Amino acid sequence: MKRVVLMALSVVLALALAAPTALGQVGQGAKASGEAGELTAAWWQWALSKPAAENPLIGDYDGGSQCDGEPVTAVSGKTWFLGGSLSQEPVVRTCTAPVGTQFFFPVVNNLNIPFPGETEEELLQQVNERLDAQLANASWVVTVDGRTVQEERLVRAVTGFFTAEVPEGGLLDPGSYQFVAGGYWATLPPLPPGEHIVHFEIAGGSFDQDITYYLTVEQAQSGRAKTPGNRAPTWGPVPRSHPRIPPRVTGRSNLWRGPSSVT
């Protein structure tokens, strides 16, 4: 049996050519207005739940179902996902998002399917080694409306075993898969209503990505949460080149702690 590795921008899949496996538990993660480990698992469950024709990881798009960032599983807090890319070419997306939700998306990430008998600890080791390689010698930047997002809003997190369902015509053969995943993630606070530009880019590592979202954040409907005071979040300068690789996450009980809140 061979392990197939697909490396593509914000997606690295280490796939065992085996039948889908049984259900697993989502691991705990670093705090980021909700657990970043939980959000990591939920992001993959969201991304893999879409057929290829509607998948948010594929190409440029302007509206439509690819813009739907609502989680497909329960998460802590109100969260809206943005997709990475399956191409090393720059991509541009124009989408609408609801007011009052935090945004969660990968600077870089990877995903493993276990071989039969592989333990969670073994997969966590593989995830961390691959993430170290992805970040080594790389530089990255995340901006909102031209302002660089503070490094404190970026968090490294891994999951324990979790399960994702893949539909017909999806990124993998249809079925139920068990995974362990990790990544370096951006956690943005709710944006005020109006037009915004979210840009995230990584270069110089094992792959590059360059993604721009033109987001229209809609006014809250009656009964929906509003951004407090409709104030713009405070951003701050950080260097484009990050010489320090974020510290490893070696298990579900001792994850690196990011900001206690993204608001």
N, C-alpha and C positions, 0 to 999 in steps of 0.2 A: 504494500500500500504506500502511495506517495502523497506527500503533502504539497498541494499546489498553492503557490503564493502569487497573488495578484496585487501589484503595487500601482496605485493610481491616486495621486494627489491626496485628498483627505481620507482615502480608503486604502487600507492594507488588509486583505483577507488571507488568512492562513487556513485553507480549507482541507479537511480530511475527506477523501473520496469514500464516504461511508453513508449508511442510511441515517436519516434524522434521528436525533437522540431524545432522551426524555426531558421533562421539565426540570429546570434548575432555579435556584433562588437568586434574586438580584442582591448583589453585595452592597454594603454601605460605602459611602464616599465622603469626599471633603465637603464642608459646608459652603454653600453658595446660594443662599436663600432657597433652601432645599438641598438635598444631598447631591453633590456632583457625580458620585458613583451611580446613584439612582438615575440622574439625568443622562449620564452616559449610556446606560442600558436603554432608557426610554428613547433616546435619540436614534439608536440603532434599530429598535423595534419600529419606530416611525419610518426611518429611511427604507428598511427592508420590506415594509408592509405594502409599498407602492409598486405597481407594475412598471416595467421599464418605460413604457410610453408616457407615464405620468410621474416618473421618479424625480425628486428634487435634486438629485446628485448629477443629473445629466444635462449638460449644455446650458445655452442661454435660454431665457424665457421671459415672456411679458404677460403676466397674469395667468389665470387658469389654475388647474388643480396642482401643478407643481409648486405653486406658492403657498399651499396650505401647510402651515407649520404647526398645526395643533397636534399635541401628542396623542397617540392612539392607545396609550396606557396611562394609568393614574400616576401623577407626579405631585410633589409637594409644591404648592404655590402655583401662580399663573405663569405659564412658560410658553414661548413661541420659538420653534426651531428654525434655523436657517441651514441650508444644505451646503456641503462641500462640493467637490467636482470630481468626475471620472476622467477628466482631460487635463493635460498640463498647459493647455492654451488658456489665456484669460477669458473669463466668462462674465457676462453682465445680465442681471436679472431685475425685472421691475415688478414689484409685488405690493400688496396691501397687507397690513398687520393690525391687529386690534390694539387699542390703547390699554394701558394698565397691565401689560405682560412683560416679564423679563425675557431677554433673548439669550439663547444658548446655541453655540455652534463651534465646530472644531477648527483650531489652528492646524492641528495635525492629529491623526488618530489611527488605531489599528484594531483588528478584530481576529480572534482565533476560534476555530472549531476544534474540539479535542479529538485526538485519536482515542479509540476504546481503551479504557484503563488509565488515561492521563488524568492527573489530579489537578485541582484548582491551583495549588501552589506551583506546579510545573508550568501551567499556562500563564500564571501571573509573571513568572520569571521570563517567559518568552515575550510576553507583551511589553514588559519593561525594557528588555534588551532591544527589541525592535524600536520602541519609542526613543530610547537613548540614541540609536543609530539615526533615526529620522531627525532628531534635533541637533546632533553633532555637526558643527561647522555651518549650521543654518542661521539665517537671520529672519525675523518675522516682524510684522507690524499689523495692528488692528486700529482702524480709525473710524470715527463717527463724525460726519460733517466736517472732515478735514482735521479733526483734533485726535491726537493719539490717545488711545485708551490706556489707562494706568495698568502697570504690570500686576497690581494687586487684584485686578479683575480677571486675570488669567490664572487658571488652576489646572494642575495635573491630577488626574484621577483614574482609577481602575475599577472594574466591577468584580464581583464573584460570578459564578455561573448564573446565566439568565437565558431565557428562551425567547426566540423571535419567530414569527410566522411569515413565510414567504409565499405570495400568491402565484397563480399561473401567470407566466409572462414576466416574472420578477427578475431580480438580479442574480438569483440562484435558482436551482431546481425547486419546484414548489414543495412545501413541507414545513415541518416544525424542527428548528435547529437549536442546539445549545451552544452558547458562546461564552467567552471571556474577552473583554475589551478594555482598552485604555486610550488615553489621549491627553492633549493639552488644549484646554477649552477656554473660550471667551464667555463670560457671563455679564451681560449688559443689563442695566436697570431699565425700567419702562421709559420709553421715549415720549415726549409730549406730542400731541396731535400735530400733524403736518408732514412736510416732505423731509426725508433724511437720506443720507448716503452712508451705508455701512460697507467698509472695505476691509478685507483680510487677505494677507499674502504671506507666503513663506518661500524662501529661496536658499539654495546652496546646500541643502541636505540631500536625502535620498530621493526626493522629488520636490517639485515646485507646485504651488498653486497661487492663483491670483483671481479673487472673486469680488465682485462689486454688486451690492444690492441697492437699488433705488427703491426706498420704502416710503409708502404713504401710510402713516399711522392714523387710523380713523378715530373720530370722536366717539366717546363711550355712548352706548345706547342706554335707555332708561334701565336703571337697576344694575348696570355694570360698573365695575370698579374704574375709578379715574386716577390718573397720575396726580399725586398730591400737589396742589397749587399749579399744576401744569408747568412746573419748572424744568428747565433743561438740566440733565445730569452734569456733574462736574467731572471733566476729564483732565488729564495732566500729561505732560511730556514724559516719554520714556525713550531710550535709545532704540534705533531701528535694529541694531545688532545686539543680541542677548548672549553674552559670553557664558552665562551660567545656565547649564541645563537644569530644569526644575528637578528637585530631588525625587528619587524613586519612590514609588508606592509599592510596598512589599506584601501587603495583606489587607484584608478588609477592616482590621481593627486598629491599624496604625497609619492611616492615610494622611498624606500631607494636607494640612488645613489651610484653605484659602480664606478669603474674606468671609466674615460671618453673615454678611448681607450684601446684595448688589444694589440696594436702594440707597 
